[in-house]
């Protein structure tokens, strides 16, 4: 795709998304057990979707397909942010932890937006 990038694993957006995904898994481990099949699974699926779509798009081979998958990743990122906010407001985890995870997601979002812009120009 570009100089110095030999794999999706070299992409900063992918690395940040993986780190945020791990945070989401850690946070959701402490959710109430009756939420195991609701918000916990939905939040984890959305979190995994972000780096997965970045990787899949990278492997598609065309700029148009790559950009499409990056947009899906950005949508999943917004979904994760929304669900984390709701979980924090429900008291499933603390504000400090929410803010830390949200900052990682925001940074991933900024890098992802830049990557999308660079592919569109």
N, C-alpha and C positions, 0 to 999 in steps of 0.2 A: 504494500500500500504506500508506504513512504520510507525514506531513508531511516535506518536504525530500528524500524519496526519489522521484526521477522515473524512475529506471532501475535495473536490477540493478547497473550500474556504480557507483552511489552507495553500495552496500552495503559496509561495512567487511569483512564476511566474504568477499565476492567478491574484493575487492582483495588481502586477505591470501592467499587461496587462489591467485590468479594469481601473486603474488610467490613463494610457495612452489613452485608449479609450475615457474616459470622456474629456481629453484634446483635442482629435481630434474633438469631437462633438462641443466643445466650439470654436475651431479655425474655423471650417467649417461654423459656424453660420454667420461669417463675410465674407464668400466668396461672390462674385458677384451673384446676383439673377439669371443671365443667366447660371450660372454653377450649379444650384440646382439639375438638373437631370443628370449631367455628373460627374465631379470630386467629388462633394460633396457627392453624394450617393455612388459612388464607394469607396471613402476613408472611409466613415462611415461603409460600409459593411465589408471592409477588417479589420478595427479596431475592430469591434464587433466579427469578426471571430476568433481573437487571443484568448481571454479568453473563448469564446464559445467552441472552439476545445480542449482547455486544460480541460475544465469541461467535455465535452462529452467523451474524451479519458479516463479520470479518471473513469467514470462510465461504461466503456465497460467491465471491469472485467478480461481482459487478458493483460499481459505485452506487447505483440506484437501489439495489437490494440491500447493500450495506447500510445505506442511509435509512431505509425503511425499518430495518431491525433496530437501528439505534433509536429511532423514534418510538418503537415499541418499548425499548428499554427505558426511555425517558418517561413514558406513561406508567410503567410499572414502578418506577422510582417515586412518582407522585402518589401512586396508590400506597406504597409503603409509608411515605411521610404522613399521609392522612390517617392510616390505620394506627400508626404509632402514636399520633396525637390523641386519637380516641382512647387507646389503651392507657395512655398516661393520665388522661382526664378521668378514666374509670378507676385509677389508683392501682393499676397492675404493676407499675414500676414508677420510680421517682423522676422528678423534673430534671435533676442534674444528669441522670443517665439518658433521659429523653433528649436533652439539649446536646449532649455529646454525640449520640447516634445521629441526630438530625443534622448536625454540622458535617458529619462524614457524608451523609446523603446529599447535602447541599453542595459540598465540594465535588462529589461525583457528578451531580447535575450540571455544575458549571463546566467541568471538563467535558462532559458529554455534549453539552450545547456547543462548545467550541469545536469539538470533533465533527459534529453535524454541519456546522457552518463551513468548516474547512472542506468538507466533501461536496457541499452544495455550490461552492464557488469555482 
